[in-house]
């Protein structure tokens, strides 16, 4: 397996969208964090970032890319940063970065990154135009 390491001086890009602690219940059979758990965290972070940007409900419509770069372990401080790449009439594209490390330790490592496409929804669950922001 090839690792796509971030440069040693890399720093998170975007705004902190979610911070959580990985737990032993989230381990897979190999003793590392289950990828589905991390996918759920990424979806939650993208949803929070998109809801903040759009001012209301959103839905995930696509995950264009998801790369797992480093395994996560139990009891790690997991931080997900969201960077808005572009917007359409109703959609928002976010690049998400997962940075993780032992509690209290620095530096953290870039463990994964993904691109999510989110759509703003109206009260009936239909796509709605994004509000204009300055």
Secondary structure in CASP SS format (residue, H / E / C, confidence):
PFRMAT SS
TARGET T0000
AUTHOR 0000-0000-0000
METHOD secondary structure of the structure
MODEL  1
X C 1.00
X C 1.00
X C 1.00
X C 1.00
X C 1.00
X C 1.00
X C 1.00
X C 1.00
X C 1.00
X C 1.00
X C 1.00
X C 1.00
X C 1.00
X C 1.00
X E 1.00
X E 1.00
X E 1.00
X E 1.00
X E 1.00
X E 1.00
X E 1.00
X C 1.00
X C 1.00
X H 1.00
X H 1.00
X H 1.00
X E 1.00
X C 1.00
X C 1.00
X C 1.00
X C 1.00
X C 1.00
X E 1.00
X C 1.00
X H 1.00
X H 1.00
X H 1.00
X H 1.00
X H 1.00
X H 1.00
X H 1.00
X H 1.00
X H 1.00
X H 1.00
X H 1.00
X H 1.00
X H 1.00
X H 1.00
X H 1.00
X H 1.00
X H 1.00
X H 1.00
X H 1.00
X H 1.00
X C 1.00
X C 1.00
X C 1.00
X E 1.00
X E 1.00
X E 1.00
X E 1.00
X E 1.00
X E 1.00
X E 1.00
X E 1.00
X E 1.00
X E 1.00
X E 1.00
X C 1.00
X C 1.00
X C 1.00
X C 1.00
X C 1.00
X C 1.00
X C 1.00
X E 1.00
X E 1.00
X E 1.00
X E 1.00
X E 1.00
X E 1.00
X E 1.00
X E 1.00
X E 1.00
X E 1.00
X E 1.00
X E 1.00
X C 1.00
X C 1.00
X C 1.00
X E 1.00
X E 1.00
X E 1.00
X E 1.00
X E 1.00
X E 1.00
X E 1.00
X E 1.00
X E 1.00
X E 1.00
X E 1.00
X E 1.00
X C 1.00
X C 1.00
X C 1.00
X C 1.00
X C 1.00
X C 1.00
X E 1.00
X E 1.00
X E 1.00
X E 1.00
X E 1.00
X E 1.00
X E 1.00
X E 1.00
X E 1.00
X E 1.00
X E 1.00
X E 1.00
X E 1.00
X C 1.00
X C 1.00
X C 1.00
X C 1.00
X C 1.00
X E 1.00
X C 1.00
X C 1.00
X C 1.00
X C 1.00
X C 1.00
X C 1.00
X C 1.00
END
